[in-house]
């Protein structure tokens, strides 16, 4: 069974070989389909049969003695497999469940859209390109078409790129650094950086790839400083993700490469906390208190790759992420205390994601007029 767990953990982390992934997904598809046909009950599985299937079909598995009390892990793993199988495009639903009435007005996935606000307050709605480039003579789209001509008077005035709910965008900054903005996010930057420092401000969730830049005046590297609510990050050259939404208590900084120094603002009368992050580490800042943990990269930057990935996340947290991407409203007082692990692509409609959550839990949803309602929770019955 320990080998089974190891394989499932590899699947969750995305480190399976192609053959291992196919075998795990084939195992789940085969067993659930066969047992549902035999029992007519989507919630009852013969875990000894599932274990035997693993023994027979997965090369890393060896026969072991298994006790009933250990089946809880298998049950949880089965839900995980379903959710992750959906992420790869294998939608597995019980045909006996009629979902046709759950969707009155489905909502499409978000797209590339953003607003550029100038220092004088003028706002420019950007076309649905993926990216704009801050060049020496103009701001352009990647195809070369001009967004904004250069104006010397605004060289040192800040510009703000903002994505709405249901939007995402990319920008190449004046020094060549790149930023990916998730939904409901912003980045404020100067038209040109000076020769001694580079500073920007962000809100929401932004992934940054910062280029190393050497100063001709100080013969050293030009620091890159990121201001976000409750903290600032000092960078030399690295790739990292910052998640700092106003409706969440914590600010999460995830470092993929390079190194950063994070300074957390402390409440009045307390000292600031400064921590150094190394690649593969994640810092969670809650009211000036910073905790460092190991980073699971596939989870931290899944949104940048066009996926939702959840690992033991509460339904409230899951719905907040979906809300920013699909633009619905919901009464969080009605949300049950459930947790999810799994994933799905972000280019599907809202109903597809909610169906995934329904298939792996007791909760049921209805979409109506851009509002999501929880219409059934079997755990409370």
MOURCOR-V239941 format. One line per field, one symbol per residue. phi: phi as a letter, one per 20 degrees, with the letter a starting at -180 (. if undefined). psi: psi as a letter, one per 30 degrees, with the letter a starting at -180 (. if undefined). burial: + if it has 24 or more other C-alpha atoms within 12 Angstrom, else -. A space follows every 10 residues. Layout:
phi->???
psi->???
burial->???
This chain:
phi->.fffgfffff ffemdffgff ffffffgfgf ffffffffdm cfedceffff fffgffddfe ecfcecegfe fgffffffff ffffffgeoe edcfffeedf efcecfdfff cfbacddefe nfddfeffee bdceefdaec efenfeebff cgfdgdefdc dcdegncbac befgenfccd dfflcbbdbe fbeeedbccc cccmccdcde efceeeedlc fefdddecgn accdcdaacb ccdbefecfd dddddebmbc dddefdggnd efddcdddgn dcdddclndd ddbfedggef cggfencecd cmeffgffff ffffedmddb effeefeccc cqaafeeefg fffffffffd beecccdblm cdceeabffe e
psi->eeeeeeeeee eefgglleee eeeeeeeeee eeeeeeeefg jffkkjfeee eeeeeffkff kkklkkleff feeeeeeeee eeeeeefggj jjkjffkjgf ffjejlklll ljklkkklfg fkkkkklhlf klkjaeflkl lfgfkkeklk jffgegkklk kkklkgllll kjlfgflkkk kakhllkkll eklafflkkl kllbkkkkjk kkkkkfefga kjlkkkklkg llkkkejlkl kkjikfgkek kkkkkelbll kkjkkllkfl kkkklkklkg lkkjjjhfkk kklkkjeeee geefghlkkk jgkleeeeee eeefefhllk jfffklilkk kalllfglle eeeeeeeefg afkklkkjhg kkkjfkjffg .
burial->+--++-+++- ++++-----+ +-+++++++- +++-+----- -+--++++-+ +-++--++-+ +--------- ---+++++++ ++++++++-- ++++------ -++--+++++ ++++++++-- -----++-++ +++++--+++ +-----++-- ----+--+++ ++++++++++ +++++-++++ ++++++++++ +++---++++ ++++++++++ +-+------- -+++++++++ ++++++++++ +++++----+ ++++++++++ +++++----- --++++++++ ++++++-+++ ++--+-++++ ++++-+++++ +---++++++ ++++++++++ ----++-+++ ++++++++++ ++++++++++ +++++++--- ++++------ -
